[in-house]
Amino acid sequence: MKIIPNWRSRLRDYSTIALGAGAAIVAAWIALPEDLKAHLPVDIVAQIVGGLNALGLAGKFVVQKPKDEA
C-alpha cells in the first residue's frame, strides 16, 4: 500500500471533511457520560453519522478542486 502523492490536498476535500466529521461525532458520543447520552436519542446520532458517511462516499465521485484551480 502506498500513500498518494498529493495526500495533503485530499485533507481539504468535502468528502474527507464529511467522513472526518462523522468519525468525530462517534468519538464524542463514546466519550459522553451515560446521563448525557440518555437525553440524546441514539437514532438521531446514527442518522447524522450515516448521512455524513453517505455524503463523504458520494463526494469521492465528484471533482473537488479549490476555486483557484477551477
CHARMM internal coordinates of N, CA and C (Angstrom, degrees):
IC EDIT
DIST 1 N 1 CA 1.4414
DIST 1 CA 1 C 1.5294
ANGL 1 N 1 CA 1 C 107.47
DIST 1 C 2 N 1.3374
ANGL 1 CA 1 C 2 N 115.52
DIHE 1 N 1 CA 1 C 2 N 135.28
DIST 2 N 2 CA 1.4633
ANGL 1 C 2 N 2 CA 121.56
DIHE 1 CA 1 C 2 N 2 CA 179.23
DIST 2 CA 2 C 1.5246
ANGL 2 N 2 CA 2 C 109.72
DIHE 1 C 2 N 2 CA 2 C -124.26
DIST 2 C 3 N 1.3114
ANGL 2 CA 2 C 3 N 114.86
DIHE 2 N 2 CA 2 C 3 N 148.63
DIST 3 N 3 CA 1.4666
ANGL 2 C 3 N 3 CA 120.95
DIHE 2 CA 2 C 3 N 3 CA 174.80
DIST 3 CA 3 C 1.5243
ANGL 3 N 3 CA 3 C 107.58
DIHE 2 C 3 N 3 CA 3 C -80.99
DIST 3 C 4 N 1.3389
ANGL 3 CA 3 C 4 N 116.63
DIHE 3 N 3 CA 3 C 4 N 139.36
DIST 4 N 4 CA 1.4575
ANGL 3 C 4 N 4 CA 120.12
DIHE 3 CA 3 C 4 N 4 CA 179.57
DIST 4 CA 4 C 1.5298
ANGL 4 N 4 CA 4 C 109.50
DIHE 3 C 4 N 4 CA 4 C -67.87
DIST 4 C 5 N 1.3360
ANGL 4 CA 4 C 5 N 117.39
DIHE 4 N 4 CA 4 C 5 N 149.72
DIST 5 N 5 CA 1.4676
ANGL 4 C 5 N 5 CA 120.26
DIHE 4 CA 4 C 5 N 5 CA -175.85
DIST 5 CA 5 C 1.5368
ANGL 5 N 5 CA 5 C 113.95
DIHE 4 C 5 N 5 CA 5 C -61.11
DIST 5 C 6 N 1.3132
ANGL 5 CA 5 C 6 N 118.07
DIHE 5 N 5 CA 5 C 6 N -34.55
DIST 6 N 6 CA 1.4755
ANGL 5 C 6 N 6 CA 120.23
DIHE 5 CA 5 C 6 N 6 CA -176.12
DIST 6 CA 6 C 1.5234
ANGL 6 N 6 CA 6 C 111.40
DIHE 5 C 6 N 6 CA 6 C -105.55
DIST 6 C 7 N 1.3233
ANGL 6 CA 6 C 7 N 117.58
DIHE 6 N 6 CA 6 C 7 N 44.16
DIST 7 N 7 CA 1.4669
ANGL 6 C 7 N 7 CA 121.49
DIHE 6 CA 6 C 7 N 7 CA -175.59
DIST 7 CA 7 C 1.5201
ANGL 7 N 7 CA 7 C 112.41
DIHE 6 C 7 N 7 CA 7 C -63.92
DIST 7 C 8 N 1.3051
ANGL 7 CA 7 C 8 N 117.74
DIHE 7 N 7 CA 7 C 8 N -29.99
DIST 8 N 8 CA 1.4736
ANGL 7 C 8 N 8 CA 119.60
DIHE 7 CA 7 C 8 N 8 CA -179.26
DIST 8 CA 8 C 1.5260
ANGL 8 N 8 CA 8 C 111.91
DIHE 7 C 8 N 8 CA 8 C -66.89
DIST 8 C 9 N 1.3180
ANGL 8 CA 8 C 9 N 117.13
DIHE 8 N 8 CA 8 C 9 N -34.41
DIST 9 N 9 CA 1.4647
ANGL 8 C 9 N 9 CA 119.10
DIHE 8 CA 8 C 9 N 9 CA 178.08
DIST 9 CA 9 C 1.5267
ANGL 9 N 9 CA 9 C 111.25
DIHE 8 C 9 N 9 CA 9 C -71.53
DIST 9 C 10 N 1.3142
ANGL 9 CA 9 C 10 N 118.73
DIHE 9 N 9 CA 9 C 10 N -24.03
DIST 10 N 10 CA 1.4729
ANGL 9 C 10 N 10 CA 122.54
DIHE 9 CA 9 C 10 N 10 CA 178.42
DIST 10 CA 10 C 1.5256
ANGL 10 N 10 CA 10 C 111.50
DIHE 9 C 10 N 10 CA 10 C -69.39
DIST 10 C 11 N 1.3190
ANGL 10 CA 10 C 11 N 117.87
DIHE 10 N 10 CA 10 C 11 N -22.64
DIST 11 N 11 CA 1.4660
ANGL 10 C 11 N 11 CA 120.47
DIHE 10 CA 10 C 11 N 11 CA 179.47
DIST 11 CA 11 C 1.5252
ANGL 11 N 11 CA 11 C 111.68
DIHE 10 C 11 N 11 CA 11 C -66.97
DIST 11 C 12 N 1.3240
ANGL 11 CA 11 C 12 N 117.56
DIHE 11 N 11 CA 11 C 12 N -20.53
DIST 12 N 12 CA 1.4606
ANGL 11 C 12 N 12 CA 121.71
DIHE 11 CA 11 C 12 N 12 CA -179.26
DIST 12 CA 12 C 1.5211
ANGL 12 N 12 CA 12 C 113.14
DIHE 11 C 12 N 12 CA 12 C -94.28
DIST 12 C 13 N 1.3195
ANGL 12 CA 12 C 13 N 117.86
DIHE 12 N 12 CA 12 C 13 N -4.13
DIST 13 N 13 CA 1.4601
ANGL 12 C 13 N 13 CA 120.84
DIHE 12 CA 12 C 13 N 13 CA 179.96
DIST 13 CA 13 C 1.5202
ANGL 13 N 13 CA 13 C 110.91
DIHE 12 C 13 N 13 CA 13 C -68.78
DIST 13 C 14 N 1.3216
ANGL 13 CA 13 C 14 N 115.62
DIHE 13 N 13 CA 13 C 14 N 145.70
DIST 14 N 14 CA 1.4635
ANGL 13 C 14 N 14 CA 120.53
DIHE 13 CA 13 C 14 N 14 CA 178.45
DIST 14 CA 14 C 1.5152
ANGL 14 N 14 CA 14 C 111.44
DIHE 13 C 14 N 14 CA 14 C -59.86
DIST 14 C 15 N 1.3161
ANGL 14 CA 14 C 15 N 116.79
DIHE 14 N 14 CA 14 C 15 N -37.21
DIST 15 N 15 CA 1.4593
ANGL 14 C 15 N 15 CA 120.12
DIHE 14 CA 14 C 15 N 15 CA -178.49
DIST 15 CA 15 C 1.5287
ANGL 15 N 15 CA 15 C 110.74
DIHE 14 C 15 N 15 CA 15 C -64.48
DIST 15 C 16 N 1.3107
ANGL 15 CA 15 C 16 N 117.44
DIHE 15 N 15 CA 15 C 16 N -41.79
DIST 16 N 16 CA 1.4620
ANGL 15 C 16 N 16 CA 121.06
DIHE 15 CA 15 C 16 N 16 CA 179.45
DIST 16 CA 16 C 1.5309
ANGL 16 N 16 CA 16 C 110.81
DIHE 15 C 16 N 16 CA 16 C -67.33
DIST 16 C 17 N 1.3190
ANGL 16 CA 16 C 17 N 116.25
DIHE 16 N 16 CA 16 C 17 N -39.13
DIST 17 N 17 CA 1.4606
ANGL 16 C 17 N 17 CA 120.40
DIHE 16 CA 16 C 17 N 17 CA 179.07
DIST 17 CA 17 C 1.5297
ANGL 17 N 17 CA 17 C 110.35
DIHE 16 C 17 N 17 CA 17 C -65.16
DIST 17 C 18 N 1.3432
ANGL 17 CA 17 C 18 N 117.03
DIHE 17 N 17 CA 17 C 18 N -42.16
DIST 18 N 18 CA 1.4689
ANGL 17 C 18 N 18 CA 120.40
DIHE 17 CA 17 C 18 N 18 CA 179.67
DIST 18 CA 18 C 1.5204
ANGL 18 N 18 CA 18 C 110.87
DIHE 17 C 18 N 18 CA 18 C -64.17
DIST 18 C 19 N 1.3259
ANGL 18 CA 18 C 19 N 117.73
DIHE 18 N 18 CA 18 C 19 N -43.74
DIST 19 N 19 CA 1.4649
ANGL 18 C 19 N 19 CA 120.64
DIHE 18 CA 18 C 19 N 19 CA 179.35
DIST 19 CA 19 C 1.5293
ANGL 19 N 19 CA 19 C 110.90
DIHE 18 C 19 N 19 CA 19 C -66.59
DIST 19 C 20 N 1.3116
ANGL 19 CA 19 C 20 N 117.12
DIHE 19 N 19 CA 19 C 20 N -37.83
DIST 20 N 20 CA 1.4680
ANGL 19 C 20 N 20 CA 120.57
DIHE 19 CA 19 C 20 N 20 CA 177.35
DIST 20 CA 20 C 1.5196
ANGL 20 N 20 CA 20 C 112.09
DIHE 19 C 20 N 20 CA 20 C -67.08
DIST 20 C 21 N 1.3336
ANGL 20 CA 20 C 21 N 116.84
DIHE 20 N 20 CA 20 C 21 N -37.60
DIST 21 N 21 CA 1.4641
ANGL 20 C 21 N 21 CA 120.25
DIHE 20 CA 20 C 21 N 21 CA 177.64
DIST 21 CA 21 C 1.5228
ANGL 21 N 21 CA 21 C 110.70
DIHE 20 C 21 N 21 CA 21 C -65.43
DIST 21 C 22 N 1.3135
ANGL 21 CA 21 C 22 N 116.47
DIHE 21 N 21 CA 21 C 22 N -39.71
DIST 22 N 22 CA 1.4639
ANGL 21 C 22 N 22 CA 119.63
DIHE 21 CA 21 C 22 N 22 CA 176.78
DIST 22 CA 22 C 1.5206
ANGL 22 N 22 CA 22 C 111.72
DIHE 21 C 22 N 22 CA 22 C -62.15
DIST 22 C 23 N 1.3124
ANGL 22 CA 22 C 23 N 116.34
DIHE 22 N 22 CA 22 C 23 N -43.07
DIST 23 N 23 CA 1.4706
ANGL 22 C 23 N 23 CA 120.35
DIHE 22 CA 22 C 23 N 23 CA 178.05
DIST 23 CA 23 C 1.5275
ANGL 23 N 23 CA 23 C 110.97
DIHE 22 C 23 N 23 CA 23 C -64.95
DIST 23 C 24 N 1.3377
ANGL 23 CA 23 C 24 N 117.51
DIHE 23 N 23 CA 23 C 24 N -38.08
DIST 24 N 24 CA 1.4617
ANGL 23 C 24 N 24 CA 120.85
DIHE 23 CA 23 C 24 N 24 CA 179.32
DIST 24 CA 24 C 1.5220
ANGL 24 N 24 CA 24 C 111.33
DIHE 23 C 24 N 24 CA 24 C -66.26
DIST 24 C 25 N 1.3283
ANGL 24 CA 24 C 25 N 117.36
DIHE 24 N 24 CA 24 C 25 N -37.80
DIST 25 N 25 CA 1.4662
ANGL 24 C 25 N 25 CA 120.49
DIHE 24 CA 24 C 25 N 25 CA 178.61
DIST 25 CA 25 C 1.5247
ANGL 25 N 25 CA 25 C 110.28
DIHE 24 C 25 N 25 CA 25 C -65.54
DIST 25 C 26 N 1.3300
ANGL 25 CA 25 C 26 N 117.03
DIHE 25 N 25 CA 25 C 26 N -42.70
DIST 26 N 26 CA 1.4629
ANGL 25 C 26 N 26 CA 120.35
DIHE 25 CA 25 C 26 N 26 CA 178.04
DIST 26 CA 26 C 1.5317
ANGL 26 N 26 CA 26 C 110.08
DIHE 25 C 26 N 26 CA 26 C -62.44
DIST 26 C 27 N 1.3243
ANGL 26 CA 26 C 27 N 117.63
DIHE 26 N 26 CA 26 C 27 N -43.60
DIST 27 N 27 CA 1.4625
ANGL 26 C 27 N 27 CA 120.94
DIHE 26 CA 26 C 27 N 27 CA -179.99
DIST 27 CA 27 C 1.5336
ANGL 27 N 27 CA 27 C 110.60
DIHE 26 C 27 N 27 CA 27 C -64.08
DIST 27 C 28 N 1.3273
ANGL 27 CA 27 C 28 N 116.79
DIHE 27 N 27 CA 27 C 28 N -39.76
DIST 28 N 28 CA 1.4644
ANGL 27 C 28 N 28 CA 119.92
DIHE 27 CA 27 C 28 N 28 CA 178.24
DIST 28 CA 28 C 1.5253
ANGL 28 N 28 CA 28 C 110.60
DIHE 27 C 28 N 28 CA 28 C -66.48
DIST 28 C 29 N 1.3272
ANGL 28 CA 28 C 29 N 117.16
DIHE 28 N 28 CA 28 C 29 N -38.88
DIST 29 N 29 CA 1.4679
ANGL 28 C 29 N 29 CA 121.07
DIHE 28 CA 28 C 29 N 29 CA 179.10
DIST 29 CA 29 C 1.5257
ANGL 29 N 29 CA 29 C 110.45
DIHE 28 C 29 N 29 CA 29 C -62.37
DIST 29 C 30 N 1.3224
ANGL 29 CA 29 C 30 N 116.91
DIHE 29 N 29 CA 29 C 30 N -42.59
DIST 30 N 30 CA 1.4636
ANGL 29 C 30 N 30 CA 121.14
DIHE 29 CA 29 C 30 N 30 CA 179.56
DIST 30 CA 30 C 1.5231
ANGL 30 N 30 CA 30 C 110.44
DIHE 29 C 30 N 30 CA 30 C -63.82
DIST 30 C 31 N 1.3229
ANGL 30 CA 30 C 31 N 117.17
DIHE 30 N 30 CA 30 C 31 N -36.15
DIST 31 N 31 CA 1.4615
ANGL 30 C 31 N 31 CA 121.48
DIHE 30 CA 30 C 31 N 31 CA -176.86
DIST 31 CA 31 C 1.5282
ANGL 31 N 31 CA 31 C 113.25
DIHE 30 C 31 N 31 CA 31 C -78.79
DIST 31 C 32 N 1.3314
ANGL 31 CA 31 C 32 N 118.19
DIHE 31 N 31 CA 31 C 32 N -16.07
DIST 32 N 32 CA 1.4613
ANGL 31 C 32 N 32 CA 120.64
DIHE 31 CA 31 C 32 N 32 CA -178.29
DIST 32 CA 32 C 1.5274
ANGL 32 N 32 CA 32 C 111.20
DIHE 31 C 32 N 32 CA 32 C -67.99
DIST 32 C 33 N 1.3191
ANGL 32 CA 32 C 33 N 116.10
DIHE 32 N 32 CA 32 C 33 N 142.66
DIST 33 N 33 CA 1.4603
ANGL 32 C 33 N 33 CA 118.89
DIHE 32 CA 32 C 33 N 33 CA 173.35
DIST 33 CA 33 C 1.5392
ANGL 33 N 33 CA 33 C 110.59
DIHE 32 C 33 N 33 CA 33 C -66.74
DIST 33 C 34 N 1.3165
ANGL 33 CA 33 C 34 N 115.74
DIHE 33 N 33 CA 33 C 34 N 155.31
DIST 34 N 34 CA 1.4660
ANGL 33 C 34 N 34 CA 121.02
DIHE 33 CA 33 C 34 N 34 CA -175.91
DIST 34 CA 34 C 1.5310
ANGL 34 N 34 CA 34 C 112.65
DIHE 33 C 34 N 34 CA 34 C -61.61
DIST 34 C 35 N 1.3336
ANGL 34 CA 34 C 35 N 118.32
DIHE 34 N 34 CA 34 C 35 N -33.00
DIST 35 N 35 CA 1.4624
ANGL 34 C 35 N 35 CA 119.18
DIHE 34 CA 34 C 35 N 35 CA -179.45
DIST 35 CA 35 C 1.5292
ANGL 35 N 35 CA 35 C 112.08
DIHE 34 C 35 N 35 CA 35 C -68.06
DIST 35 C 36 N 1.3362
ANGL 35 CA 35 C 36 N 117.81
DIHE 35 N 35 CA 35 C 36 N -31.76
DIST 36 N 36 CA 1.4676
ANGL 35 C 36 N 36 CA 120.38
DIHE 35 CA 35 C 36 N 36 CA 175.22
DIST 36 CA 36 C 1.5214
ANGL 36 N 36 CA 36 C 111.30
DIHE 35 C 36 N 36 CA 36 C -75.35
DIST 36 C 37 N 1.3273
ANGL 36 CA 36 C 37 N 117.03
DIHE 36 N 36 CA 36 C 37 N -37.00
DIST 37 N 37 CA 1.4609
ANGL 36 C 37 N 37 CA 120.55
DIHE 36 CA 36 C 37 N 37 CA 178.25
DIST 37 CA 37 C 1.5271
ANGL 37 N 37 CA 37 C 110.83
DIHE 36 C 37 N 37 CA 37 C -62.14
DIST 37 C 38 N 1.3217
ANGL 37 CA 37 C 38 N 117.11
DIHE 37 N 37 CA 37 C 38 N -29.99
DIST 38 N 38 CA 1.4593
ANGL 37 C 38 N 38 CA 120.80
DIHE 37 CA 37 C 38 N 38 CA -179.57
DIST 38 CA 38 C 1.5299
ANGL 38 N 38 CA 38 C 111.75
DIHE 37 C 38 N 38 CA 38 C -65.21
DIST 38 C 39 N 1.3380
ANGL 38 CA 38 C 39 N 117.94
DIHE 38 N 38 CA 38 C 39 N -24.49
DIST 39 N 39 CA 1.4617
ANGL 38 C 39 N 39 CA 121.86
DIHE 38 CA 38 C 39 N 39 CA -179.17
DIST 39 CA 39 C 1.5226
ANGL 39 N 39 CA 39 C 112.72
DIHE 38 C 39 N 39 CA 39 C -90.01
DIST 39 C 40 N 1.3158
ANGL 39 CA 39 C 40 N 117.89
DIHE 39 N 39 CA 39 C 40 N -11.56
DIST 40 N 40 CA 1.4617
ANGL 39 C 40 N 40 CA 121.69
DIHE 39 CA 39 C 40 N 40 CA 179.76
DIST 40 CA 40 C 1.5287
ANGL 40 N 40 CA 40 C 108.97
DIHE 39 C 40 N 40 CA 40 C -111.21
DIST 40 C 41 N 1.3200
ANGL 40 CA 40 C 41 N 117.48
DIHE 40 N 40 CA 40 C 41 N 124.08
DIST 41 N 41 CA 1.4551
ANGL 40 C 41 N 41 CA 118.89
DIHE 40 CA 40 C 41 N 41 CA 178.90
DIST 41 CA 41 C 1.5347
ANGL 41 N 41 CA 41 C 110.87
DIHE 40 C 41 N 41 CA 41 C -68.25
DIST 41 C 42 N 1.3167
ANGL 41 CA 41 C 42 N 116.24
DIHE 41 N 41 CA 41 C 42 N 127.95
DIST 42 N 42 CA 1.4618
ANGL 41 C 42 N 42 CA 120.94
DIHE 41 CA 41 C 42 N 42 CA -178.35
DIST 42 CA 42 C 1.5296
ANGL 42 N 42 CA 42 C 110.98
DIHE 41 C 42 N 42 CA 42 C -64.45
DIST 42 C 43 N 1.3288
ANGL 42 CA 42 C 43 N 117.46
DIHE 42 N 42 CA 42 C 43 N -27.48
DIST 43 N 43 CA 1.4641
ANGL 42 C 43 N 43 CA 120.20
DIHE 42 CA 42 C 43 N 43 CA 178.93
DIST 43 CA 43 C 1.5316
ANGL 43 N 43 CA 43 C 111.28
DIHE 42 C 43 N 43 CA 43 C -64.01
DIST 43 C 44 N 1.3242
ANGL 43 CA 43 C 44 N 116.41
DIHE 43 N 43 CA 43 C 44 N -39.64
DIST 44 N 44 CA 1.4687
ANGL 43 C 44 N 44 CA 120.62
DIHE 43 CA 43 C 44 N 44 CA 179.54
DIST 44 CA 44 C 1.5264
ANGL 44 N 44 CA 44 C 110.08
DIHE 43 C 44 N 44 CA 44 C -64.98
DIST 44 C 45 N 1.3178
ANGL 44 CA 44 C 45 N 116.60
DIHE 44 N 44 CA 44 C 45 N -44.98
DIST 45 N 45 CA 1.4723
ANGL 44 C 45 N 45 CA 120.97
DIHE 44 CA 44 C 45 N 45 CA 179.54
DIST 45 CA 45 C 1.5308
ANGL 45 N 45 CA 45 C 109.69
DIHE 44 C 45 N 45 CA 45 C -61.69
DIST 45 C 46 N 1.3253
ANGL 45 CA 45 C 46 N 116.82
DIHE 45 N 45 CA 45 C 46 N -43.49
DIST 46 N 46 CA 1.4664
ANGL 45 C 46 N 46 CA 120.42
DIHE 45 CA 45 C 46 N 46 CA 179.60
DIST 46 CA 46 C 1.5202
ANGL 46 N 46 CA 46 C 111.50
DIHE 45 C 46 N 46 CA 46 C -64.53
DIST 46 C 47 N 1.3215
ANGL 46 CA 46 C 47 N 117.85
DIHE 46 N 46 CA 46 C 47 N -38.08
DIST 47 N 47 CA 1.4620
ANGL 46 C 47 N 47 CA 120.52
DIHE 46 CA 46 C 47 N 47 CA 178.48
DIST 47 CA 47 C 1.5210
ANGL 47 N 47 CA 47 C 111.83
DIHE 46 C 47 N 47 CA 47 C -67.87
DIST 47 C 48 N 1.3177
ANGL 47 CA 47 C 48 N 116.69
DIHE 47 N 47 CA 47 C 48 N -39.17
DIST 48 N 48 CA 1.4698
ANGL 47 C 48 N 48 CA 120.35
DIHE 47 CA 47 C 48 N 48 CA 178.13
DIST 48 CA 48 C 1.5221
ANGL 48 N 48 CA 48 C 110.26
DIHE 47 C 48 N 48 CA 48 C -64.08
DIST 48 C 49 N 1.3253
ANGL 48 CA 48 C 49 N 116.91
DIHE 48 N 48 CA 48 C 49 N -47.59
DIST 49 N 49 CA 1.4670
ANGL 48 C 49 N 49 CA 120.64
DIHE 48 CA 48 C 49 N 49 CA -179.30
DIST 49 CA 49 C 1.5292
ANGL 49 N 49 CA 49 C 110.38
DIHE 48 C 49 N 49 CA 49 C -65.58
DIST 49 C 50 N 1.3225
ANGL 49 CA 49 C 50 N 116.57
DIHE 49 N 49 CA 49 C 50 N -41.50
DIST 50 N 50 CA 1.4607
ANGL 49 C 50 N 50 CA 119.69
DIHE 49 CA 49 C 50 N 50 CA 177.72
DIST 50 CA 50 C 1.5193
ANGL 50 N 50 CA 50 C 112.07
DIHE 49 C 50 N 50 CA 50 C -62.47
DIST 50 C 51 N 1.3295
ANGL 50 CA 50 C 51 N 116.39
DIHE 50 N 50 CA 50 C 51 N -40.99
DIST 51 N 51 CA 1.4626
ANGL 50 C 51 N 51 CA 120.27
DIHE 50 CA 50 C 51 N 51 CA 177.35
DIST 51 CA 51 C 1.5209
ANGL 51 N 51 CA 51 C 112.48
DIHE 50 C 51 N 51 CA 51 C -64.24
DIST 51 C 52 N 1.3291
ANGL 51 CA 51 C 52 N 116.97
DIHE 51 N 51 CA 51 C 52 N -42.01
DIST 52 N 52 CA 1.4609
ANGL 51 C 52 N 52 CA 120.26
DIHE 51 CA 51 C 52 N 52 CA 178.11
DIST 52 CA 52 C 1.5316
ANGL 52 N 52 CA 52 C 110.96
DIHE 51 C 52 N 52 CA 52 C -64.74
DIST 52 C 53 N 1.3285
ANGL 52 CA 52 C 53 N 116.51
DIHE 52 N 52 CA 52 C 53 N -39.48
DIST 53 N 53 CA 1.4587
ANGL 52 C 53 N 53 CA 119.43
DIHE 52 CA 52 C 53 N 53 CA 178.16
DIST 53 CA 53 C 1.5240
ANGL 53 N 53 CA 53 C 111.34
DIHE 52 C 53 N 53 CA 53 C -66.34
DIST 53 C 54 N 1.3193
ANGL 53 CA 53 C 54 N 117.15
DIHE 53 N 53 CA 53 C 54 N -39.45
DIST 54 N 54 CA 1.4672
ANGL 53 C 54 N 54 CA 120.36
DIHE 53 CA 53 C 54 N 54 CA 177.41
DIST 54 CA 54 C 1.5257
ANGL 54 N 54 CA 54 C 110.71
DIHE 53 C 54 N 54 CA 54 C -64.50
DIST 54 C 55 N 1.3319
ANGL 54 CA 54 C 55 N 117.09
DIHE 54 N 54 CA 54 C 55 N -42.27
DIST 55 N 55 CA 1.4653
ANGL 54 C 55 N 55 CA 120.11
DIHE 54 CA 54 C 55 N 55 CA 176.77
DIST 55 CA 55 C 1.5229
ANGL 55 N 55 CA 55 C 111.61
DIHE 54 C 55 N 55 CA 55 C -64.06
DIST 55 C 56 N 1.3279
ANGL 55 CA 55 C 56 N 115.81
DIHE 55 N 55 CA 55 C 56 N -39.81
DIST 56 N 56 CA 1.4627
ANGL 55 C 56 N 56 CA 119.70
DIHE 55 CA 55 C 56 N 56 CA 178.21
DIST 56 CA 56 C 1.5110
ANGL 56 N 56 CA 56 C 112.07
DIHE 55 C 56 N 56 CA 56 C -63.72
DIST 56 C 57 N 1.3095
ANGL 56 CA 56 C 57 N 117.10
DIHE 56 N 56 CA 56 C 57 N -41.90
DIST 57 N 57 CA 1.4638
ANGL 56 C 57 N 57 CA 120.83
DIHE 56 CA 56 C 57 N 57 CA 178.00
DIST 57 CA 57 C 1.5209
ANGL 57 N 57 CA 57 C 110.75
DIHE 56 C 57 N 57 CA 57 C -66.28
DIST 57 C 58 N 1.3211
ANGL 57 CA 57 C 58 N 117.39
DIHE 57 N 57 CA 57 C 58 N -44.76
DIST 58 N 58 CA 1.4621
ANGL 57 C 58 N 58 CA 121.08
DIHE 57 CA 57 C 58 N 58 CA 178.53
DIST 58 CA 58 C 1.5254
ANGL 58 N 58 CA 58 C 110.91
DIHE 57 C 58 N 58 CA 58 C -62.98
DIST 58 C 59 N 1.3261
ANGL 58 CA 58 C 59 N 116.93
DIHE 58 N 58 CA 58 C 59 N -35.75
DIST 59 N 59 CA 1.4631
ANGL 58 C 59 N 59 CA 120.87
DIHE 58 CA 58 C 59 N 59 CA 179.76
DIST 59 CA 59 C 1.5151
ANGL 59 N 59 CA 59 C 113.37
DIHE 58 C 59 N 59 CA 59 C -65.29
DIST 59 C 60 N 1.3082
ANGL 59 CA 59 C 60 N 117.79
DIHE 59 N 59 CA 59 C 60 N -21.53
DIST 60 N 60 CA 1.4632
ANGL 59 C 60 N 60 CA 120.55
DIHE 59 CA 59 C 60 N 60 CA 178.49
DIST 60 CA 60 C 1.5296
ANGL 60 N 60 CA 60 C 111.42
DIHE 59 C 60 N 60 CA 60 C -67.51
DIST 60 C 61 N 1.3392
ANGL 60 CA 60 C 61 N 117.23
DIHE 60 N 60 CA 60 C 61 N -19.26
DIST 61 N 61 CA 1.4596
ANGL 60 C 61 N 61 CA 121.32
DIHE 60 CA 60 C 61 N 61 CA -177.41
DIST 61 CA 61 C 1.5245
ANGL 61 N 61 CA 61 C 112.48
DIHE 60 C 61 N 61 CA 61 C -99.64
DIST 61 C 62 N 1.3438
ANGL 61 CA 61 C 62 N 117.21
DIHE 61 N 61 CA 61 C 62 N 5.18
DIST 62 N 62 CA 1.4609
ANGL 61 C 62 N 62 CA 122.09
DIHE 61 CA 61 C 62 N 62 CA -178.13
DIST 62 CA 62 C 1.5224
ANGL 62 N 62 CA 62 C 108.29
DIHE 61 C 62 N 62 CA 62 C -113.55
DIST 62 C 63 N 1.3328
ANGL 62 CA 62 C 63 N 116.60
DIHE 62 N 62 CA 62 C 63 N 139.56
DIST 63 N 63 CA 1.4633
ANGL 62 C 63 N 63 CA 120.16
DIHE 62 CA 62 C 63 N 63 CA 176.55
DIST 63 CA 63 C 1.5159
ANGL 63 N 63 CA 63 C 108.29
DIHE 62 C 63 N 63 CA 63 C -67.21
DIST 63 C 64 N 1.3229
ANGL 63 CA 63 C 64 N 116.56
DIHE 63 N 63 CA 63 C 64 N 127.73
DIST 64 N 64 CA 1.4605
ANGL 63 C 64 N 64 CA 121.67
DIHE 63 CA 63 C 64 N 64 CA -176.49
DIST 64 CA 64 C 1.5313
ANGL 64 N 64 CA 64 C 108.92
DIHE 63 C 64 N 64 CA 64 C -126.04
DIST 64 C 65 N 1.3053
ANGL 64 CA 64 C 65 N 115.86
DIHE 64 N 64 CA 64 C 65 N 80.72
DIST 65 N 65 CA 1.4629
ANGL 64 C 65 N 65 CA 120.46
DIHE 64 CA 64 C 65 N 65 CA 179.29
DIST 65 CA 65 C 1.5197
ANGL 65 N 65 CA 65 C 109.79
DIHE 64 C 65 N 65 CA 65 C -102.83
DIST 65 C 66 N 1.3211
ANGL 65 CA 65 C 66 N 116.84
DIHE 65 N 65 CA 65 C 66 N 144.64
DIST 66 N 66 CA 1.4741
ANGL 65 C 66 N 66 CA 119.19
DIHE 65 CA 65 C 66 N 66 CA 174.07
DIST 66 CA 66 C 1.5303
ANGL 66 N 66 CA 66 C 110.94
DIHE 65 C 66 N 66 CA 66 C -61.34
DIST 66 C 67 N 1.3257
ANGL 66 CA 66 C 67 N 117.23
DIHE 66 N 66 CA 66 C 67 N 157.66
DIST 67 N 67 CA 1.4584
ANGL 66 C 67 N 67 CA 121.32
DIHE 66 CA 66 C 67 N 67 CA -177.60
DIST 67 CA 67 C 1.5214
ANGL 67 N 67 CA 67 C 112.81
DIHE 66 C 67 N 67 CA 67 C -58.48
DIST 67 C 68 N 1.3198
ANGL 67 CA 67 C 68 N 117.72
DIHE 67 N 67 CA 67 C 68 N -34.90
DIST 68 N 68 CA 1.4552
ANGL 67 C 68 N 68 CA 119.59
DIHE 67 CA 67 C 68 N 68 CA -177.60
DIST 68 CA 68 C 1.5326
ANGL 68 N 68 CA 68 C 112.12
DIHE 67 C 68 N 68 CA 68 C -74.27
DIST 68 C 69 N 1.3323
ANGL 68 CA 68 C 69 N 118.91
DIHE 68 N 68 CA 68 C 69 N -17.20
DIST 69 N 69 CA 1.4558
ANGL 68 C 69 N 69 CA 121.65
DIHE 68 CA 68 C 69 N 69 CA 177.95
DIST 69 CA 69 C 1.5165
ANGL 69 N 69 CA 69 C 112.53
DIHE 68 C 69 N 69 CA 69 C -97.90
DIST 69 C 70 N 1.3392
ANGL 69 CA 69 C 70 N 118.28
DIHE 69 N 69 CA 69 C 70 N -12.85
DIST 70 N 70 CA 1.4709
ANGL 69 C 70 N 70 CA 121.72
DIHE 69 CA 69 C 70 N 70 CA -174.08
DIST 70 CA 70 C 1.4962
ANGL 70 N 70 CA 70 C 113.15
DIHE 69 C 70 N 70 CA 70 C -74.55
END
COOR INIT
IC SEED 1 N 1 CA 1 C
IC BUILD
